[in-house]
Amino acid sequence: MDFPIVDPNTDDYESLQWDIVFCDVHESDFGKKVHLSSPFGAKDVIKDLEWEATHRTWDENAEMWAMDLDAVGRAAVHLDEAGYSIAATKSVGQALDE
């Protein structure tokens, strides 16, 4: 699935035109992860993502969902099918291309 790659001038992802933004690639003890900026209403759809395939968890410090970087494509399809508009930051796009 293709989705827009954005280079926002803000960390306020909720102010952007997309419902869900894959953002903030970071290293964890378990490899590269990405945060999801998402509305509260998306939590059940995100929780429906297969944990074994995405390792999605709630990151209390960031107040965002986090998942494996290599699960972004699978998650994007699932979220798109649930009716959410999706984008990714430039840093996520670059990490996916690596």
N, C-alpha and C positions, 0 to 999 in steps of 0.2 A: 504494500500500500504506500502510495506517495502522500505526503502531507507537507504543509508549508513549513519552511525553515525561516525563523524570524530572528532578528537581532534587536531585541527590545532595548530601549534606553532606560528601562526601569526594572526593578525587582518585584514590582507590583503586578504580577502576572494576571491577577483577577481583573485588572483594568483593561486588558487586551480583548480583542474581539473573539478569541477562541475560548471554548469551555475548559479545555484541558491543554496544558502546556508541559511537555517533557523538558525539564530544565536541570541545571546544576549536576553535571557529571562529577562524580567524586569516587575516590577509592575507599573501600571498606575492607574489613578483615576477610571478606568473601569475594573480593574482586570489584570491578567497576559497577557502580550503581548510578541510577538517575532518579531525580525527584519528579513528582507529578504535582503540578499546581492544578487543583481541581475543586469544583464546588462541593459542598457537603452532600448534596443530593446524588453525587456520583459514587459515594462510598460503597454502596451495595454492589454496584456494577464492578468496581475495582476489586471488592472482596470476592466476587465471582471468578476472578482470574485464577487459574490453576496455580496453587502455591508452588508445586514442584517445578513448574515451567518458568515462573516469574520471580519467585522468592519475594513477593510483595509484602511489605510491612509498613506500619505507620511509624514514621520518624517523628517522635514527640518533640525533639529539639528543633527541627526544621518546620514542624507543623505541616508536613506534607507526606504523602505516600512515597515510598522508595521501592525500586525494583531493579533487577539485573538489567544492565545496559543491553545485553543481547536479547532481552524479552520485549523491547520497545515495539518491534514490528507486530508481534502477536497481540500485545496489549492495544496497540493502535487500531487494529482490525476489530477487536472486541468492543472497544469504546465507540468506534465509528458506527458499528452495527447497532449499538444501543442508542444512537442518535446524538452523540456528542461531537462537537467540532474540535479538531485536534491540530496542534502545531508543535514544533520542537525548536528549541533555541539553536543558534548556530553552533555552539559548543557540542550539543548532542549530535547534530548532523555530522560534524567533523569526526566525533568519536565513533559514530556508526560506520563512517567511510573507512576507518582504520582497520 
